[in-house]
Amino acid sequence: MLDLEALDYMSSAGLRVLLAAQKVMNRQREMIVRKVNETIMEVFEVTGFVDILTIE
């Protein structure tokens, strides 16, 4: 589980790290992303990450 409550900004490097972590977790178990604020959710929507990540 990733808690993004304190995250205010997500760069392309951060997106790459999330994508790499998701690929690893797909082989082991599910990765859940929680407490995503409106700004970061918008980044996820624009980049298509909402279709890749499990966001609660």
PDB file of N, CA, C and O in Angstrom:
ATOM      1  N   MET A   1       0.833  -1.167   0.000  1.00  0.00           N
ATOM      2  CA  MET A   1       0.000   0.000   0.000  1.00  0.00           C
ATOM      3  C   MET A   1       0.888   1.245   0.000  1.00  0.00           C
ATOM      4  O   MET A   1       1.871   1.328   0.736  1.00  0.00           O
ATOM      5  N   LEU A   2       0.525   2.185  -0.824  1.00  0.00           N
ATOM      6  CA  LEU A   2       1.211   3.482  -0.856  1.00  0.00           C
ATOM      7  C   LEU A   2       0.238   4.551  -0.379  1.00  0.00           C
ATOM      8  O   LEU A   2      -0.860   4.677  -0.920  1.00  0.00           O
ATOM      9  N   ASP A   3       0.629   5.311   0.619  1.00  0.00           N
ATOM     10  CA  ASP A   3      -0.173   6.407   1.147  1.00  0.00           C
ATOM     11  C   ASP A   3       0.401   7.698   0.588  1.00  0.00           C
ATOM     12  O   ASP A   3       1.523   8.081   0.920  1.00  0.00           O
ATOM     13  N   LEU A   4      -0.370   8.372  -0.264  1.00  0.00           N
ATOM     14  CA  LEU A   4       0.117   9.585  -0.917  1.00  0.00           C
ATOM     15  C   LEU A   4      -0.464  10.856  -0.305  1.00  0.00           C
ATOM     16  O   LEU A   4      -0.471  11.911  -0.940  1.00  0.00           O
ATOM     17  N   GLU A   5      -0.948  10.753   0.921  1.00  0.00           N
ATOM     18  CA  GLU A   5      -1.615  11.881   1.569  1.00  0.00           C
ATOM     19  C   GLU A   5      -0.741  13.142   1.609  1.00  0.00           C
ATOM     20  O   GLU A   5      -1.258  14.239   1.401  1.00  0.00           O
ATOM     21  N   ALA A   6       0.538  13.020   1.864  1.00  0.00           N
ATOM     22  CA  ALA A   6       1.425  14.178   1.986  1.00  0.00           C
ATOM     23  C   ALA A   6       2.017  14.630   0.654  1.00  0.00           C
ATOM     24  O   ALA A   6       2.786  15.590   0.610  1.00  0.00           O
ATOM     25  N   LEU A   7       1.662  13.945  -0.426  1.00  0.00           N
ATOM     26  CA  LEU A   7       2.243  14.262  -1.733  1.00  0.00           C
ATOM     27  C   LEU A   7       1.476  15.402  -2.403  1.00  0.00           C
ATOM     28  O   LEU A   7       0.258  15.329  -2.568  1.00  0.00           O
ATOM     29  N   ASP A   8       2.195  16.450  -2.783  1.00  0.00           N
ATOM     30  CA  ASP A   8       1.584  17.606  -3.439  1.00  0.00           C
ATOM     31  C   ASP A   8       1.950  17.717  -4.909  1.00  0.00           C
ATOM     32  O   ASP A   8       1.296  18.440  -5.660  1.00  0.00           O
ATOM     33  N   TYR A   9       2.998  17.002  -5.327  1.00  0.00           N
ATOM     34  CA  TYR A   9       3.512  17.146  -6.694  1.00  0.00           C
ATOM     35  C   TYR A   9       4.036  15.800  -7.160  1.00  0.00           C
ATOM     36  O   TYR A   9       4.666  15.072  -6.393  1.00  0.00           O
ATOM     37  N   MET A  10       3.772  15.467  -8.426  1.00  0.00           N
ATOM     38  CA  MET A  10       4.271  14.220  -9.010  1.00  0.00           C
ATOM     39  C   MET A  10       4.940  14.544 -10.340  1.00  0.00           C
ATOM     40  O   MET A  10       4.281  14.980 -11.284  1.00  0.00           O
ATOM     41  N   SER A  11       6.239  14.332 -10.408  1.00  0.00           N
ATOM     42  CA  SER A  11       6.981  14.575 -11.653  1.00  0.00           C
ATOM     43  C   SER A  11       6.925  13.322 -12.528  1.00  0.00           C
ATOM     44  O   SER A  11       6.402  12.286 -12.117  1.00  0.00           O
ATOM     45  N   SER A  12       7.461  13.432 -13.717  1.00  0.00           N
ATOM     46  CA  SER A  12       7.510  12.265 -14.609  1.00  0.00           C
ATOM     47  C   SER A  12       8.406  11.184 -14.021  1.00  0.00           C
ATOM     48  O   SER A  12       8.178   9.996 -14.250  1.00  0.00           O
ATOM     49  N   ALA A  13       9.417  11.585 -13.269  1.00  0.00           N
ATOM     50  CA  ALA A  13      10.280  10.597 -12.606  1.00  0.00           C
ATOM     51  C   ALA A  13       9.488   9.818 -11.563  1.00  0.00           C
ATOM     52  O   ALA A  13       9.656   8.605 -11.433  1.00  0.00           O
ATOM     53  N   GLY A  14       8.633  10.502 -10.826  1.00  0.00           N
ATOM     54  CA  GLY A  14       7.778   9.834  -9.846  1.00  0.00           C
ATOM     55  C   GLY A  14       6.813   8.875 -10.505  1.00  0.00           C
ATOM     56  O   GLY A  14       6.556   7.791  -9.980  1.00  0.00           O
ATOM     57  N   LEU A  15       6.274   9.260 -11.651  1.00  0.00           N
ATOM     58  CA  LEU A  15       5.377   8.375 -12.400  1.00  0.00           C
ATOM     59  C   LEU A  15       6.114   7.118 -12.862  1.00  0.00           C
ATOM     60  O   LEU A  15       5.560   6.019 -12.820  1.00  0.00           O
ATOM     61  N   ARG A  16       7.349   7.278 -13.298  1.00  0.00           N
ATOM     62  CA  ARG A  16       8.147   6.119 -13.714  1.00  0.00           C
ATOM     63  C   ARG A  16       8.398   5.178 -12.547  1.00  0.00           C
ATOM     64  O   ARG A  16       8.349   3.959 -12.712  1.00  0.00           O
ATOM     65  N   VAL A  17       8.668   5.732 -11.366  1.00  0.00           N
ATOM     66  CA  VAL A  17       8.876   4.904 -10.178  1.00  0.00           C
ATOM     67  C   VAL A  17       7.602   4.142  -9.840  1.00  0.00           C
ATOM     68  O   VAL A  17       7.658   2.950  -9.537  1.00  0.00           O
ATOM     69  N   LEU A  18       6.460   4.809  -9.888  1.00  0.00           N
ATOM     70  CA  LEU A  18       5.182   4.130  -9.627  1.00  0.00           C
ATOM     71  C   LEU A  18       4.926   3.017 -10.637  1.00  0.00           C
ATOM     72  O   LEU A  18       4.471   1.933 -10.269  1.00  0.00           O
ATOM     73  N   LEU A  19       5.212   3.278 -11.892  1.00  0.00           N
ATOM     74  CA  LEU A  19       5.012   2.266 -12.929  1.00  0.00           C
ATOM     75  C   LEU A  19       5.917   1.060 -12.695  1.00  0.00           C
ATOM     76  O   LEU A  19       5.472  -0.081 -12.825  1.00  0.00           O
ATOM     77  N   ALA A  20       7.163   1.298 -12.356  1.00  0.00           N
ATOM     78  CA  ALA A  20       8.093   0.202 -12.072  1.00  0.00           C
ATOM     79  C   ALA A  20       7.640  -0.596 -10.852  1.00  0.00           C
ATOM     80  O   ALA A  20       7.701  -1.826 -10.855  1.00  0.00           O
ATOM     81  N   ALA A  21       7.188   0.099  -9.811  1.00  0.00           N
ATOM     82  CA  ALA A  21       6.704  -0.586  -8.610  1.00  0.00           C
ATOM     83  C   ALA A  21       5.467  -1.420  -8.928  1.00  0.00           C
ATOM     84  O   ALA A  21       5.317  -2.536  -8.428  1.00  0.00           O
ATOM     85  N   GLN A  22       4.588  -0.876  -9.756  1.00  0.00           N
ATOM     86  CA  GLN A  22       3.371  -1.609 -10.137  1.00  0.00           C
ATOM     87  C   GLN A  22       3.724  -2.888 -10.892  1.00  0.00           C
ATOM     88  O   GLN A  22       3.113  -3.932 -10.663  1.00  0.00           O
ATOM     89  N   LYS A  23       4.689  -2.812 -11.775  1.00  0.00           N
ATOM     90  CA  LYS A  23       5.112  -4.003 -12.529  1.00  0.00           C
ATOM     91  C   LYS A  23       5.650  -5.079 -11.602  1.00  0.00           C
ATOM     92  O   LYS A  23       5.343  -6.259 -11.774  1.00  0.00           O
ATOM     93  N   VAL A  24       6.453  -4.681 -10.620  1.00  0.00           N
ATOM     94  CA  VAL A  24       6.991  -5.640  -9.649  1.00  0.00           C
ATOM     95  C   VAL A  24       5.864  -6.228  -8.810  1.00  0.00           C
ATOM     96  O   VAL A  24       5.803  -7.440  -8.602  1.00  0.00           O
ATOM     97  N   MET A  25       4.979  -5.370  -8.332  1.00  0.00           N
ATOM     98  CA  MET A  25       3.891  -5.836  -7.476  1.00  0.00           C
ATOM     99  C   MET A  25       2.908  -6.730  -8.222  1.00  0.00           C
ATOM    100  O   MET A  25       2.296  -7.605  -7.609  1.00  0.00           O
ATOM    101  N   ASN A  26       2.742  -6.537  -9.518  1.00  0.00           N
ATOM    102  CA  ASN A  26       1.857  -7.407 -10.300  1.00  0.00           C
ATOM    103  C   ASN A  26       2.320  -8.851 -10.239  1.00  0.00           C
ATOM    104  O   ASN A  26       1.503  -9.768 -10.331  1.00  0.00           O
ATOM    105  N   ARG A  27       3.608  -9.063 -10.087  1.00  0.00           N
ATOM    106  CA  ARG A  27       4.151 -10.419 -10.008  1.00  0.00           C
ATOM    107  C   ARG A  27       4.020 -11.002  -8.602  1.00  0.00           C
ATOM    108  O   ARG A  27       4.046 -12.220  -8.431  1.00  0.00           O
ATOM    109  N   GLN A  28       3.879 -10.145  -7.601  1.00  0.00           N
ATOM    110  CA  GLN A  28       3.882 -10.607  -6.214  1.00  0.00           C
ATOM    111  C   GLN A  28       2.501 -10.505  -5.565  1.00  0.00           C
ATOM    112  O   GLN A  28       2.017 -11.469  -4.972  1.00  0.00           O
ATOM    113  N   ARG A  29       1.889  -9.366  -5.676  1.00  0.00           N
ATOM    114  CA  ARG A  29       0.567  -9.114  -5.107  1.00  0.00           C
ATOM    115  C   ARG A  29       0.063  -7.778  -5.620  1.00  0.00           C
ATOM    116  O   ARG A  29       0.720  -7.139  -6.442  1.00  0.00           O
ATOM    117  N   GLU A  30      -1.089  -7.354  -5.145  1.00  0.00           N
ATOM    118  CA  GLU A  30      -1.678  -6.109  -5.614  1.00  0.00           C
ATOM    119  C   GLU A  30      -1.075  -4.899  -4.896  1.00  0.00           C
ATOM    120  O   GLU A  30      -0.839  -4.940  -3.689  1.00  0.00           O
ATOM    121  N   MET A  31      -0.831  -3.837  -5.637  1.00  0.00           N
ATOM    122  CA  MET A  31      -0.373  -2.583  -5.046  1.00  0.00           C
ATOM    123  C   MET A  31      -1.567  -1.633  -4.994  1.00  0.00           C
ATOM    124  O   MET A  31      -2.216  -1.389  -6.010  1.00  0.00           O
ATOM    125  N   ILE A  32      -1.849  -1.106  -3.819  1.00  0.00           N
ATOM    126  CA  ILE A  32      -2.967  -0.192  -3.628  1.00  0.00           C
ATOM    127  C   ILE A  32      -2.416   1.190  -3.299  1.00  0.00           C
ATOM    128  O   ILE A  32      -1.543   1.339  -2.443  1.00  0.00           O
ATOM    129  N   VAL A  33      -2.935   2.190  -3.986  1.00  0.00           N
ATOM    130  CA  VAL A  33      -2.546   3.579  -3.753  1.00  0.00           C
ATOM    131  C   VAL A  33      -3.708   4.261  -3.039  1.00  0.00           C
ATOM    132  O   VAL A  33      -4.846   4.226  -3.509  1.00  0.00           O
ATOM    133  N   ARG A  34      -3.408   4.881  -1.898  1.00  0.00           N
ATOM    134  CA  ARG A  34      -4.470   5.491  -1.090  1.00  0.00           C
ATOM    135  C   ARG A  34      -4.196   6.961  -0.819  1.00  0.00           C
ATOM    136  O   ARG A  34      -3.070   7.445  -0.929  1.00  0.00           O
ATOM    137  N   LYS A  35      -5.273   7.650  -0.459  1.00  0.00           N
ATOM    138  CA  LYS A  35      -5.232   9.053  -0.032  1.00  0.00           C
ATOM    139  C   LYS A  35      -4.593   9.948  -1.087  1.00  0.00           C
ATOM    140  O   LYS A  35      -3.697  10.740  -0.794  1.00  0.00           O
ATOM    141  N   VAL A  36      -5.067   9.806  -2.313  1.00  0.00           N
ATOM    142  CA  VAL A  36      -4.576  10.612  -3.433  1.00  0.00           C
ATOM    143  C   VAL A  36      -5.365  11.916  -3.466  1.00  0.00           C
ATOM    144  O   VAL A  36      -6.593  11.896  -3.537  1.00  0.00           O
ATOM    145  N   ASN A  37      -4.670  13.046  -3.414  1.00  0.00           N
ATOM    146  CA  ASN A  37      -5.387  14.321  -3.448  1.00  0.00           C
ATOM    147  C   ASN A  37      -5.825  14.645  -4.877  1.00  0.00           C
ATOM    148  O   ASN A  37      -5.473  13.952  -5.832  1.00  0.00           O
ATOM    149  N   GLU A  38      -6.591  15.705  -4.987  1.00  0.00           N
ATOM    150  CA  GLU A  38      -7.191  16.090  -6.272  1.00  0.00           C
ATOM    151  C   GLU A  38      -6.142  16.388  -7.343  1.00  0.00           C
ATOM    152  O   GLU A  38      -6.317  16.009  -8.501  1.00  0.00           O
ATOM    153  N   THR A  39      -5.066  17.057  -6.970  1.00  0.00           N
ATOM    154  CA  THR A  39      -4.013  17.420  -7.924  1.00  0.00           C
ATOM    155  C   THR A  39      -3.324  16.185  -8.488  1.00  0.00           C
ATOM    156  O   THR A  39      -3.125  16.077  -9.698  1.00  0.00           O
ATOM    157  N   ILE A  40      -2.964  15.262  -7.618  1.00  0.00           N
ATOM    158  CA  ILE A  40      -2.282  14.047  -8.066  1.00  0.00           C
ATOM    159  C   ILE A  40      -3.249  13.166  -8.864  1.00  0.00           C
ATOM    160  O   ILE A  40      -2.849  12.530  -9.839  1.00  0.00           O
ATOM    161  N   MET A  41      -4.518  13.129  -8.450  1.00  0.00           N
ATOM    162  CA  MET A  41      -5.506  12.345  -9.195  1.00  0.00           C
ATOM    163  C   MET A  41      -5.644  12.877 -10.620  1.00  0.00           C
ATOM    164  O   MET A  41      -5.806  12.100 -11.561  1.00  0.00           O
ATOM    165  N   GLU A  42      -5.581  14.171 -10.777  1.00  0.00           N
ATOM    166  CA  GLU A  42      -5.643  14.768 -12.115  1.00  0.00           C
ATOM    167  C   GLU A  42      -4.453  14.316 -12.960  1.00  0.00           C
ATOM    168  O   GLU A  42      -4.614  14.014 -14.143  1.00  0.00           O
ATOM    169  N   VAL A  43      -3.264  14.267 -12.365  1.00  0.00           N
ATOM    170  CA  VAL A  43      -2.074  13.781 -13.070  1.00  0.00           C
ATOM    171  C   VAL A  43      -2.296  12.319 -13.496  1.00  0.00           C
ATOM    172  O   VAL A  43      -1.993  11.946 -14.629  1.00  0.00           O
ATOM    173  N   PHE A  44      -2.828  11.501 -12.579  1.00  0.00           N
ATOM    174  CA  PHE A  44      -3.097  10.094 -12.891  1.00  0.00           C
ATOM    175  C   PHE A  44      -4.112   9.961 -14.021  1.00  0.00           C
ATOM    176  O   PHE A  44      -3.972   9.091 -14.880  1.00  0.00           O
ATOM    177  N   GLU A  45      -5.129  10.812 -14.028  1.00  0.00           N
ATOM    178  CA  GLU A  45      -6.156  10.756 -15.074  1.00  0.00           C
ATOM    179  C   GLU A  45      -5.587  11.153 -16.435  1.00  0.00           C
ATOM    180  O   GLU A  45      -5.841  10.483 -17.436  1.00  0.00           O
ATOM    181  N   VAL A  46      -4.825  12.231 -16.470  1.00  0.00           N
ATOM    182  CA  VAL A  46      -4.251  12.728 -17.728  1.00  0.00           C
ATOM    183  C   VAL A  46      -3.263  11.724 -18.320  1.00  0.00           C
ATOM    184  O   VAL A  46      -3.195  11.557 -19.538  1.00  0.00           O
ATOM    185  N   THR A  47      -2.505  11.064 -17.462  1.00  0.00           N
ATOM    186  CA  THR A  47      -1.475  10.133 -17.933  1.00  0.00           C
ATOM    187  C   THR A  47      -2.000   8.707 -18.144  1.00  0.00           C
ATOM    188  O   THR A  47      -1.285   7.855 -18.671  1.00  0.00           O
ATOM    189  N   GLY A  48      -3.244   8.449 -17.735  1.00  0.00           N
ATOM    190  CA  GLY A  48      -3.799   7.108 -17.894  1.00  0.00           C
ATOM    191  C   GLY A  48      -3.461   6.161 -16.754  1.00  0.00           C
ATOM    192  O   GLY A  48      -3.764   4.970 -16.824  1.00  0.00           O
ATOM    193  N   PHE A  49      -2.838   6.680 -15.708  1.00  0.00           N
ATOM    194  CA  PHE A  49      -2.467   5.836 -14.568  1.00  0.00           C
ATOM    195  C   PHE A  49      -3.688   5.327 -13.803  1.00  0.00           C
ATOM    196  O   PHE A  49      -3.591   4.335 -13.080  1.00  0.00           O
ATOM    197  N   VAL A  50      -4.828   5.986 -13.952  1.00  0.00           N
ATOM    198  CA  VAL A  50      -6.046   5.508 -13.288  1.00  0.00           C
ATOM    199  C   VAL A  50      -6.427   4.123 -13.818  1.00  0.00           C
ATOM    200  O   VAL A  50      -7.098   3.358 -13.125  1.00  0.00           O
ATOM    201  N   ASP A  51      -6.009   3.805 -15.023  1.00  0.00           N
ATOM    202  CA  ASP A  51      -6.297   2.493 -15.613  1.00  0.00           C
ATOM    203  C   ASP A  51      -5.263   1.441 -15.224  1.00  0.00           C
ATOM    204  O   ASP A  51      -5.491   0.245 -15.411  1.00  0.00           O
ATOM    205  N   ILE A  52      -4.142   1.877 -14.691  1.00  0.00           N
ATOM    206  CA  ILE A  52      -3.042   0.981 -14.345  1.00  0.00           C
ATOM    207  C   ILE A  52      -3.013   0.678 -12.853  1.00  0.00           C
ATOM    208  O   ILE A  52      -2.777  -0.461 -12.449  1.00  0.00           O
ATOM    209  N   LEU A  53      -3.253   1.704 -12.035  1.00  0.00           N
ATOM    210  CA  LEU A  53      -3.139   1.588 -10.589  1.00  0.00           C
ATOM    211  C   LEU A  53      -4.475   1.245  -9.942  1.00  0.00           C
ATOM    212  O   LEU A  53      -5.537   1.551 -10.485  1.00  0.00           O
ATOM    213  N   THR A  54      -4.412   0.614  -8.787  1.00  0.00           N
ATOM    214  CA  THR A  54      -5.591   0.421  -7.944  1.00  0.00           C
ATOM    215  C   THR A  54      -5.577   1.563  -6.946  1.00  0.00           C
ATOM    216  O   THR A  54      -4.734   1.614  -6.050  1.00  0.00           O
ATOM    217  N   ILE A  55      -6.535   2.492  -7.114  1.00  0.00           N
ATOM    218  CA  ILE A  55      -6.567   3.700  -6.296  1.00  0.00           C
ATOM    219  C   ILE A  55      -7.807   3.665  -5.416  1.00  0.00           C
ATOM    220  O   ILE A  55      -8.926   3.467  -5.889  1.00  0.00           O
ATOM    221  N   GLU A  56      -7.577   3.863  -4.123  1.00  0.00           N
ATOM    222  CA  GLU A  56      -8.694   3.900  -3.161  1.00  0.00           C
ATOM    223  C   GLU A  56      -8.751   5.249  -2.508  1.00  0.00           C
ATOM    224  O   GLU A  56      -9.616   5.492  -1.667  1.00  0.00           O
TER     225      GLU A  56
END
